[in-house]
Amino acid sequence: MNLRHLLHAGRGVRDERGDVPGWVMITVMSAGLVALLTAFAGPQLRAMLESALSSVGG
């Protein structure tokens, strides 16, 4: 918590902007994780998906 949050904690004042840098970091890290998983496990994931779809589709 920063000083502004501590000063406004008891008064019900809320910053409506939110934690934009935090959300940007979470979004970038999530996209990086998806890209990393796709790069390393893409062929295996594709084979599993095709196998599952072929067993359902008949």
C-alpha positions as CSV (number, residue, x, y, z in Angstrom):
1,M,0.0,0.0,0.0
2,N,1.2,3.5,-0.7
3,L,0.7,6.5,1.4
4,R,-2.3,7.8,-0.5
5,H,-4.2,4.5,0.1
6,L,-3.3,4.7,3.8
7,L,-4.6,8.3,4.1
8,H,-7.9,7.6,2.4
9,A,-8.5,4.1,3.9
10,G,-10.9,5.2,6.5
11,R,-12.9,7.7,4.5
12,G,-14.4,5.5,1.8
13,V,-12.5,7.5,-0.9
14,R,-11.7,5.2,-3.8
15,D,-9.5,5.8,-6.9
16,E,-11.7,4.7,-9.8
17,R,-8.8,4.4,-12.2
18,G,-7.6,1.1,-10.7
19,D,-4.2,-0.3,-10.9
20,V,-3.5,0.1,-14.6
21,P,0.3,-0.8,-14.5
22,G,-0.5,-4.0,-12.6
23,W,-3.2,-5.0,-15.1
24,V,-0.9,-4.3,-18.0
25,M,1.8,-6.4,-16.4
26,I,-0.6,-9.3,-15.8
27,T,-1.9,-9.1,-19.4
28,V,1.7,-9.1,-20.9
29,M,2.8,-11.9,-18.7
30,S,-0.3,-14.0,-19.6
31,A,0.3,-13.4,-23.3
32,G,3.9,-14.4,-22.8
33,L,2.9,-17.6,-21.0
34,V,0.5,-18.5,-23.8
35,A,3.2,-17.9,-26.4
36,L,5.7,-20.0,-24.5
37,L,3.3,-22.9,-24.1
38,T,2.4,-22.7,-27.7
39,A,6.0,-22.7,-28.8
40,F,7.0,-25.7,-26.7
41,A,3.8,-27.8,-26.6
42,G,2.0,-26.7,-29.7
43,P,2.3,-29.9,-31.7
44,Q,1.4,-32.1,-28.7
45,L,-1.6,-29.9,-27.9
46,R,-2.8,-30.0,-31.5
47,A,-2.5,-33.8,-31.6
48,M,-4.5,-34.1,-28.4
49,L,-7.2,-31.8,-29.7
50,E,-7.4,-33.6,-33.1
51,S,-7.6,-37.0,-31.2
52,A,-10.4,-35.8,-28.9
53,L,-12.4,-34.2,-31.8
54,S,-12.1,-37.3,-33.9
55,S,-13.3,-39.6,-31.1
56,V,-16.3,-37.4,-30.5
57,G,-17.1,-36.8,-34.2
58,G,-17.0,-40.5,-35.1
